[in-house]
Amino acid sequence: MNERSPKEKPRLVLIMGGRMEQQREEAKRRAEIREFIAACERLYEKNRQRERRDCD
C-alpha cells in the first residue's frame, strides 16, 4: 500500500462514476432550456411590438 508518514493526512480519492456525466448532461439540458426561453421571450416582445404598431 502507500508508504506515508503517520503525520501526513490521508488522501481522499473520489471516483464519481456516472455522476459527473449526469451533471454535465443536466447542465447542458438546462442551458438549452434557458436558450429556448430567451428565444420565446424575444418572439413575444417582437409580436407585442407588432400588435402595438397595428393598433395605432
mmCIF file of the N, C-alpha and C atoms, coordinates in Angstrom:
data_MODEL
# 
_entry.id   MODEL 
# 
loop_
_atom_site.group_PDB 
_atom_site.id 
_atom_site.type_symbol 
_atom_site.label_atom_id 
_atom_site.label_alt_id 
_atom_site.label_comp_id 
_atom_site.label_asym_id 
_atom_site.label_entity_id 
_atom_site.label_seq_id 
_atom_site.pdbx_PDB_ins_code 
_atom_site.Cartn_x 
_atom_site.Cartn_y 
_atom_site.Cartn_z 
_atom_site.occupancy 
_atom_site.B_iso_or_equiv 
_atom_site.pdbx_formal_charge 
_atom_site.auth_seq_id 
_atom_site.auth_comp_id 
_atom_site.auth_asym_id 
_atom_site.auth_atom_id 
_atom_site.pdbx_PDB_model_num 
ATOM 1   N N  . MET A 1 1  ? 0.834   -1.178 0.000   1.00 0.00 ? 1  MET A N  1 
ATOM 2   C CA . MET A 1 1  ? 0.000   0.000  0.000   1.00 0.00 ? 1  MET A CA 1 
ATOM 3   C C  . MET A 1 1  ? 0.882   1.246  0.000   1.00 0.00 ? 1  MET A C  1 
ATOM 4   N N  . ASN A 1 2  ? 0.362   2.364  0.408   1.00 0.00 ? 2  ASN A N  1 
ATOM 5   C CA . ASN A 1 2  ? 1.143   3.603  0.448   1.00 0.00 ? 2  ASN A CA 1 
ATOM 6   C C  . ASN A 1 2  ? 2.118   3.588  1.606   1.00 0.00 ? 2  ASN A C  1 
ATOM 7   N N  . GLU A 1 3  ? 3.277   4.097  1.336   1.00 0.00 ? 3  GLU A N  1 
ATOM 8   C CA . GLU A 1 3  ? 4.245   4.288  2.417   1.00 0.00 ? 3  GLU A CA 1 
ATOM 9   C C  . GLU A 1 3  ? 4.220   5.765  2.764   1.00 0.00 ? 3  GLU A C  1 
ATOM 10  N N  . ARG A 1 4  ? 3.403   6.105  3.717   1.00 0.00 ? 4  ARG A N  1 
ATOM 11  C CA . ARG A 1 4  ? 3.228   7.504  4.108   1.00 0.00 ? 4  ARG A CA 1 
ATOM 12  C C  . ARG A 1 4  ? 3.570   7.653  5.578   1.00 0.00 ? 4  ARG A C  1 
ATOM 13  N N  . SER A 1 5  ? 4.013   8.801  5.891   1.00 0.00 ? 5  SER A N  1 
ATOM 14  C CA . SER A 1 5  ? 4.322   9.103  7.279   1.00 0.00 ? 5  SER A CA 1 
ATOM 15  C C  . SER A 1 5  ? 3.015   9.138  8.077   1.00 0.00 ? 5  SER A C  1 
ATOM 16  N N  . PRO A 1 6  ? 3.008   8.677  9.285   1.00 0.00 ? 6  PRO A N  1 
ATOM 17  C CA . PRO A 1 6  ? 1.784   8.733  10.096  1.00 0.00 ? 6  PRO A CA 1 
ATOM 18  C C  . PRO A 1 6  ? 1.308   10.162 10.343  1.00 0.00 ? 6  PRO A C  1 
ATOM 19  N N  . LYS A 1 7  ? 2.195   11.141 10.187  1.00 0.00 ? 7  LYS A N  1 
ATOM 20  C CA . LYS A 1 7  ? 1.815   12.539 10.413  1.00 0.00 ? 7  LYS A CA 1 
ATOM 21  C C  . LYS A 1 7  ? 1.062   13.130 9.222   1.00 0.00 ? 7  LYS A C  1 
ATOM 22  N N  . GLU A 1 8  ? 1.228   12.548 8.033   1.00 0.00 ? 8  GLU A N  1 
ATOM 23  C CA . GLU A 1 8  ? 0.557   13.071 6.841   1.00 0.00 ? 8  GLU A CA 1 
ATOM 24  C C  . GLU A 1 8  ? -0.922  12.711 6.879   1.00 0.00 ? 8  GLU A C  1 
ATOM 25  N N  . LYS A 1 9  ? -1.727  13.646 6.384   1.00 0.00 ? 9  LYS A N  1 
ATOM 26  C CA . LYS A 1 9  ? -3.156  13.365 6.293   1.00 0.00 ? 9  LYS A CA 1 
ATOM 27  C C  . LYS A 1 9  ? -3.391  12.336 5.196   1.00 0.00 ? 9  LYS A C  1 
ATOM 28  N N  . PRO A 1 10 ? -4.345  11.463 5.392   1.00 0.00 ? 10 PRO A N  1 
ATOM 29  C CA . PRO A 1 10 ? -4.654  10.518 4.319   1.00 0.00 ? 10 PRO A CA 1 
ATOM 30  C C  . PRO A 1 10 ? -5.286  11.259 3.139   1.00 0.00 ? 10 PRO A C  1 
ATOM 31  N N  . ARG A 1 11 ? -5.022  10.765 1.956   1.00 0.00 ? 11 ARG A N  1 
ATOM 32  C CA . ARG A 1 11 ? -5.597  11.369 0.755   1.00 0.00 ? 11 ARG A CA 1 
ATOM 33  C C  . ARG A 1 11 ? -6.971  10.769 0.519   1.00 0.00 ? 11 ARG A C  1 
ATOM 34  N N  . LEU A 1 12 ? -7.866  11.610 0.112   1.00 0.00 ? 12 LEU A N  1 
ATOM 35  C CA . LEU A 1 12 ? -9.211  11.149 -0.203  1.00 0.00 ? 12 LEU A CA 1 
ATOM 36  C C  . LEU A 1 12 ? -9.370  11.175 -1.718  1.00 0.00 ? 12 LEU A C  1 
ATOM 37  N N  . VAL A 1 13 ? -9.670  10.044 -2.276  1.00 0.00 ? 13 VAL A N  1 
ATOM 38  C CA . VAL A 1 13 ? -9.849  9.941  -3.716  1.00 0.00 ? 13 VAL A CA 1 
ATOM 39  C C  . VAL A 1 13 ? -11.294 9.529  -3.969  1.00 0.00 ? 13 VAL A C  1 
ATOM 40  N N  . LEU A 1 14 ? -11.994 10.366 -4.698  1.00 0.00 ? 14 LEU A N  1 
ATOM 41  C CA . LEU A 1 14 ? -13.378 10.052 -5.036  1.00 0.00 ? 14 LEU A CA 1 
ATOM 42  C C  . LEU A 1 14 ? -13.454 9.570  -6.470  1.00 0.00 ? 14 LEU A C  1 
ATOM 43  N N  . ILE A 1 15 ? -14.154 8.513  -6.655  1.00 0.00 ? 15 ILE A N  1 
ATOM 44  C CA . ILE A 1 15 ? -14.421 8.033  -8.004  1.00 0.00 ? 15 ILE A CA 1 
ATOM 45  C C  . ILE A 1 15 ? -15.909 8.272  -8.228  1.00 0.00 ? 15 ILE A C  1 
ATOM 46  N N  . MET A 1 16 ? -16.190 9.271  -9.039  1.00 0.00 ? 16 MET A N  1 
ATOM 47  C CA . MET A 1 16 ? -17.565 9.718  -9.197  1.00 0.00 ? 16 MET A CA 1 
ATOM 48  C C  . MET A 1 16 ? -18.392 8.820  -10.113 1.00 0.00 ? 16 MET A C  1 
ATOM 49  N N  . GLY A 1 17 ? -17.764 8.125  -11.002 1.00 0.00 ? 17 GLY A N  1 
ATOM 50  C CA . GLY A 1 17 ? -18.509 7.256  -11.899 1.00 0.00 ? 17 GLY A CA 1 
ATOM 51  C C  . GLY A 1 17 ? -19.403 8.042  -12.826 1.00 0.00 ? 17 GLY A C  1 
ATOM 52  N N  . GLY A 1 18 ? -20.665 7.655  -12.907 1.00 0.00 ? 18 GLY A N  1 
ATOM 53  C CA . GLY A 1 18 ? -21.608 8.275  -13.831 1.00 0.00 ? 18 GLY A CA 1 
ATOM 54  C C  . GLY A 1 18 ? -22.163 9.595  -13.357 1.00 0.00 ? 18 GLY A C  1 
ATOM 55  N N  . ARG A 1 19 ? -21.912 9.964  -12.122 1.00 0.00 ? 19 ARG A N  1 
ATOM 56  C CA . ARG A 1 19 ? -22.497 11.197 -11.592 1.00 0.00 ? 19 ARG A CA 1 
ATOM 57  C C  . ARG A 1 19 ? -22.005 12.427 -12.345 1.00 0.00 ? 19 ARG A C  1 
ATOM 58  N N  . MET A 1 20 ? -20.720 12.470 -12.676 1.00 0.00 ? 20 MET A N  1 
ATOM 59  C CA . MET A 1 20 ? -20.175 13.623 -13.403 1.00 0.00 ? 20 MET A CA 1 
ATOM 60  C C  . MET A 1 20 ? -20.821 13.745 -14.779 1.00 0.00 ? 20 MET A C  1 
ATOM 61  N N  . GLU A 1 21 ? -20.992 12.629 -15.443 1.00 0.00 ? 21 GLU A N  1 
ATOM 62  C CA . GLU A 1 21 ? -21.630 12.639 -16.768 1.00 0.00 ? 21 GLU A CA 1 
ATOM 63  C C  . GLU A 1 21 ? -23.073 13.123 -16.651 1.00 0.00 ? 21 GLU A C  1 
ATOM 64  N N  . GLN A 1 22 ? -23.783 12.667 -15.633 1.00 0.00 ? 22 GLN A N  1 
ATOM 65  C CA . GLN A 1 22 ? -25.162 13.104 -15.426 1.00 0.00 ? 22 GLN A CA 1 
ATOM 66  C C  . GLN A 1 22 ? -25.219 14.601 -15.162 1.00 0.00 ? 22 GLN A C  1 
ATOM 67  N N  . GLN A 1 23 ? -24.274 15.110 -14.378 1.00 0.00 ? 23 GLN A N  1 
ATOM 68  C CA . GLN A 1 23 ? -24.259 16.544 -14.093 1.00 0.00 ? 23 GLN A CA 1 
ATOM 69  C C  . GLN A 1 23 ? -23.973 17.351 -15.349 1.00 0.00 ? 23 GLN A C  1 
ATOM 70  N N  . ARG A 1 24 ? -23.070 16.856 -16.202 1.00 0.00 ? 24 ARG A N  1 
ATOM 71  C CA . ARG A 1 24 ? -22.788 17.547 -17.471 1.00 0.00 ? 24 ARG A CA 1 
ATOM 72  C C  . ARG A 1 24 ? -24.027 17.562 -18.353 1.00 0.00 ? 24 ARG A C  1 
ATOM 73  N N  . GLU A 1 25 ? -24.712 16.420 -18.444 1.00 0.00 ? 25 GLU A N  1 
ATOM 74  C CA . GLU A 1 25 ? -25.918 16.354 -19.272 1.00 0.00 ? 25 GLU A CA 1 
ATOM 75  C C  . GLU A 1 25 ? -27.002 17.275 -18.727 1.00 0.00 ? 25 GLU A C  1 
ATOM 76  N N  . GLU A 1 26 ? -27.154 17.311 -17.416 1.00 0.00 ? 26 GLU A N  1 
ATOM 77  C CA . GLU A 1 26 ? -28.154 18.174 -16.794 1.00 0.00 ? 26 GLU A CA 1 
ATOM 78  C C  . GLU A 1 26 ? -27.823 19.645 -17.045 1.00 0.00 ? 26 GLU A C  1 
ATOM 79  N N  . ALA A 1 27 ? -26.560 20.019 -16.942 1.00 0.00 ? 27 ALA A N  1 
ATOM 80  C CA . ALA A 1 27 ? -26.153 21.402 -17.206 1.00 0.00 ? 27 ALA A CA 1 
ATOM 81  C C  . ALA A 1 27 ? -26.425 21.766 -18.666 1.00 0.00 ? 27 ALA A C  1 
ATOM 82  N N  . LYS A 1 28 ? -26.153 20.847 -19.572 1.00 0.00 ? 28 LYS A N  1 
ATOM 83  C CA . LYS A 1 28 ? -26.413 21.087 -20.997 1.00 0.00 ? 28 LYS A CA 1 
ATOM 84  C C  . LYS A 1 28 ? -27.909 21.254 -21.243 1.00 0.00 ? 28 LYS A C  1 
ATOM 85  N N  . ARG A 1 29 ? -28.715 20.395 -20.619 1.00 0.00 ? 29 ARG A N  1 
ATOM 86  C CA . ARG A 1 29 ? -30.170 20.465 -20.786 1.00 0.00 ? 29 ARG A CA 1 
ATOM 87  C C  . ARG A 1 29 ? -30.701 21.796 -20.254 1.00 0.00 ? 29 ARG A C  1 
ATOM 88  N N  . ARG A 1 30 ? -30.207 22.215 -19.094 1.00 0.00 ? 30 ARG A N  1 
ATOM 89  C CA . ARG A 1 30 ? -30.660 23.486 -18.526 1.00 0.00 ? 30 ARG A CA 1 
ATOM 90  C C  . ARG A 1 30 ? -30.260 24.665 -19.406 1.00 0.00 ? 30 ARG A C  1 
ATOM 91  N N  . ALA A 1 31 ? -29.067 24.611 -19.989 1.00 0.00 ? 31 ALA A N  1 
ATOM 92  C CA . ALA A 1 31 ? -28.618 25.679 -20.890 1.00 0.00 ? 31 ALA A CA 1 
ATOM 93  C C  . ALA A 1 31 ? -29.512 25.741 -22.126 1.00 0.00 ? 31 ALA A C  1 
ATOM 94  N N  . GLU A 1 32 ? -29.875 24.582 -22.662 1.00 0.00 ? 32 GLU A N  1 
ATOM 95  C CA . GLU A 1 32 ? -30.767 24.548 -23.825 1.00 0.00 ? 32 GLU A CA 1 
ATOM 96  C C  . GLU A 1 32 ? -32.133 25.118 -23.471 1.00 0.00 ? 32 GLU A C  1 
ATOM 97  N N  . ILE A 1 33 ? -32.636 24.807 -22.292 1.00 0.00 ? 33 ILE A N  1 
ATOM 98  C CA . ILE A 1 33 ? -33.932 25.335 -21.862 1.00 0.00 ? 33 ILE A CA 1 
ATOM 99  C C  . ILE A 1 33 ? -33.861 26.850 -21.710 1.00 0.00 ? 33 ILE A C  1 
ATOM 100 N N  . ARG A 1 34 ? -32.756 27.362 -21.119 1.00 0.00 ? 34 ARG A N  1 
ATOM 101 C CA . ARG A 1 34 ? -32.595 28.818 -20.977 1.00 0.00 ? 34 ARG A CA 1 
ATOM 102 C C  . ARG A 1 34 ? -32.573 29.498 -22.340 1.00 0.00 ? 34 ARG A C  1 
ATOM 103 N N  . GLU A 1 35 ? -31.870 28.906 -23.308 1.00 0.00 ? 35 GLU A N  1 
ATOM 104 C CA . GLU A 1 35 ? -31.820 29.477 -24.657 1.00 0.00 ? 35 GLU A CA 1 
ATOM 105 C C  . GLU A 1 35 ? -33.203 29.472 -25.295 1.00 0.00 ? 35 GLU A C  1 
ATOM 106 N N  . PHE A 1 36 ? -33.954 28.393 -25.103 1.00 0.00 ? 36 PHE A N  1 
ATOM 107 C CA . PHE A 1 36 ? -35.301 28.292 -25.662 1.00 0.00 ? 36 PHE A CA 1 
ATOM 108 C C  . PHE A 1 36 ? -36.214 29.358 -25.058 1.00 0.00 ? 36 PHE A C  1 
ATOM 109 N N  . ILE A 1 37 ? -36.145 29.521 -23.746 1.00 0.00 ? 37 ILE A N  1 
ATOM 110 C CA . ILE A 1 37 ? -36.972 30.523 -23.073 1.00 0.00 ? 37 ILE A CA 1 
ATOM 111 C C  . ILE A 1 37 ? -36.612 31.923 -23.560 1.00 0.00 ? 37 ILE A C  1 
ATOM 112 N N  . ALA A 1 38 ? -35.329 32.202 -23.725 1.00 0.00 ? 38 ALA A N  1 
ATOM 113 C CA . ALA A 1 38 ? -34.900 33.515 -24.216 1.00 0.00 ? 38 ALA A CA 1 
ATOM 114 C C  . ALA A 1 38 ? -35.437 33.759 -25.625 1.00 0.00 ? 38 ALA A C  1 
ATOM 115 N N  . ALA A 1 39 ? -35.410 32.738 -26.475 1.00 0.00 ? 39 ALA A N  1 
ATOM 116 C CA . ALA A 1 39 ? -35.934 32.875 -27.839 1.00 0.00 ? 39 ALA A CA 1 
ATOM 117 C C  . ALA A 1 39 ? -37.439 33.132 -27.800 1.00 0.00 ? 39 ALA A C  1 
ATOM 118 N N  . CYS A 1 40 ? -38.147 32.449 -26.922 1.00 0.00 ? 40 CYS A N  1 
ATOM 119 C CA . CYS A 1 40 ? -39.592 32.656 -26.789 1.00 0.00 ? 40 CYS A CA 1 
ATOM 120 C C  . CYS A 1 40 ? -39.893 34.076 -26.320 1.00 0.00 ? 40 CYS A C  1 
ATOM 121 N N  . GLU A 1 41 ? -39.110 34.567 -25.369 1.00 0.00 ? 41 GLU A N  1 
ATOM 122 C CA . GLU A 1 41 ? -39.316 35.931 -24.878 1.00 0.00 ? 41 GLU A CA 1 
ATOM 123 C C  . GLU A 1 41 ? -39.061 36.956 -25.973 1.00 0.00 ? 41 GLU A C  1 
ATOM 124 N N  . ARG A 1 42 ? -38.024 36.743 -26.787 1.00 0.00 ? 42 ARG A N  1 
ATOM 125 C CA . ARG A 1 42 ? -37.753 37.669 -27.899 1.00 0.00 ? 42 ARG A CA 1 
ATOM 126 C C  . ARG A 1 42 ? -38.914 37.663 -28.893 1.00 0.00 ? 42 ARG A C  1 
ATOM 127 N N  . LEU A 1 43 ? -39.428 36.485 -29.206 1.00 0.00 ? 43 LEU A N  1 
ATOM 128 C CA . LEU A 1 43 ? -40.549 36.383 -30.139 1.00 0.00 ? 43 LEU A CA 1 
ATOM 129 C C  . LEU A 1 43 ? -41.790 37.058 -29.569 1.00 0.00 ? 43 LEU A C  1 
ATOM 130 N N  . TYR A 1 44 ? -42.033 36.867 -28.278 1.00 0.00 ? 44 TYR A N  1 
ATOM 131 C CA . TYR A 1 44 ? -43.172 37.503 -27.619 1.00 0.00 ? 44 TYR A CA 1 
ATOM 132 C C  . TYR A 1 44 ? -43.076 39.021 -27.719 1.00 0.00 ? 44 TYR A C  1 
ATOM 133 N N  . GLU A 1 45 ? -41.899 39.565 -27.417 1.00 0.00 ? 45 GLU A N  1 
ATOM 134 C CA . GLU A 1 45 ? -41.712 41.016 -27.487 1.00 0.00 ? 45 GLU A CA 1 
ATOM 135 C C  . GLU A 1 45 ? -41.872 41.524 -28.915 1.00 0.00 ? 45 GLU A C  1 
ATOM 136 N N  . LYS A 1 46 ? -41.353 40.779 -29.864 1.00 0.00 ? 46 LYS A N  1 
ATOM 137 C CA . LYS A 1 46 ? -41.473 41.166 -31.275 1.00 0.00 ? 46 LYS A CA 1 
ATOM 138 C C  . LYS A 1 46 ? -42.943 41.223 -31.680 1.00 0.00 ? 46 LYS A C  1 
ATOM 139 N N  . ASN A 1 47 ? -43.710 40.207 -31.320 1.00 0.00 ? 47 ASN A N  1 
ATOM 140 C CA . ASN A 1 47 ? -45.132 40.174 -31.661 1.00 0.00 ? 47 ASN A CA 1 
ATOM 141 C C  . ASN A 1 47 ? -45.905 41.261 -30.922 1.00 0.00 ? 47 ASN A C  1 
ATOM 142 N N  . ARG A 1 48 ? -45.532 41.533 -29.693 1.00 0.00 ? 48 ARG A N  1 
ATOM 143 C CA . ARG A 1 48 ? -46.203 42.568 -28.916 1.00 0.00 ? 48 ARG A CA 1 
ATOM 144 C C  . ARG A 1 48 ? -45.985 43.938 -29.544 1.00 0.00 ? 48 ARG A C  1 
ATOM 145 N N  . GLN A 1 49 ? -44.766 44.205 -29.994 1.00 0.00 ? 49 GLN A N  1 
ATOM 146 C CA . GLN A 1 49 ? -44.482 45.478 -30.653 1.00 0.00 ? 49 GLN A CA 1 
ATOM 147 C C  . GLN A 1 49 ? -45.254 45.588 -31.966 1.00 0.00 ? 49 GLN A C  1 
ATOM 148 N N  . ARG A 1 50 ? -45.357 44.485 -32.689 1.00 0.00 ? 50 ARG A N  1 
ATOM 149 C CA . ARG A 1 50 ? -46.096 44.492 -33.952 1.00 0.00 ? 50 ARG A CA 1 
ATOM 150 C C  . ARG A 1 50 ? -47.573 44.799 -33.701 1.00 0.00 ? 50 ARG A C  1 
ATOM 151 N N  . GLU A 1 51 ? -48.152 44.209 -32.646 1.00 0.00 ? 51 GLU A N  1 
ATOM 152 C CA . GLU A 1 51 ? -49.556 44.471 -32.325 1.00 0.00 ? 51 GLU A CA 1 
ATOM 153 C C  . GLU A 1 51 ? -49.766 45.933 -31.953 1.00 0.00 ? 51 GLU A C  1 
ATOM 154 N N  . ARG A 1 52 ? -48.845 46.515 -31.209 1.00 0.00 ? 52 ARG A N  1 
ATOM 155 C CA . ARG A 1 52 ? -48.958 47.925 -30.835 1.00 0.00 ? 52 ARG A CA 1 
ATOM 156 C C  . ARG A 1 52 ? -48.933 48.813 -32.068 1.00 0.00 ? 52 ARG A C  1 
ATOM 157 N N  . ARG A 1 53 ? -48.046 48.472 -33.027 1.00 0.00 ? 53 ARG A N  1 
ATOM 158 C CA . ARG A 1 53 ? -47.955 49.251 -34.262 1.00 0.00 ? 53 ARG A CA 1 
ATOM 159 C C  . ARG A 1 53 ? -49.248 49.134 -35.068 1.00 0.00 ? 53 ARG A C  1 
ATOM 160 N N  . ASP A 1 54 ? -49.819 47.931 -35.119 1.00 0.00 ? 54 ASP A N  1 
ATOM 161 C CA . ASP A 1 54 ? -51.032 47.716 -35.904 1.00 0.00 ? 54 ASP A CA 1 
ATOM 162 C C  . ASP A 1 54 ? -52.235 48.423 -35.286 1.00 0.00 ? 54 ASP A C  1 
ATOM 163 N N  . CYS A 1 55 ? -52.254 48.574 -33.973 1.00 0.00 ? 55 CYS A N  1 
ATOM 164 C CA . CYS A 1 55 ? -53.375 49.224 -33.291 1.00 0.00 ? 55 CYS A CA 1 
ATOM 165 C C  . CYS A 1 55 ? -53.353 50.731 -33.488 1.00 0.00 ? 55 CYS A C  1 
ATOM 166 N N  . ASP A 1 56 ? -52.187 51.309 -33.697 1.00 0.00 ? 56 ASP A N  1 
ATOM 167 C CA . ASP A 1 56 ? -52.076 52.772 -33.842 1.00 0.00 ? 56 ASP A CA 1 
ATOM 168 C C  . ASP A 1 56 ? -52.577 53.261 -35.150 1.00 0.00 ? 56 ASP A C  1 
# 
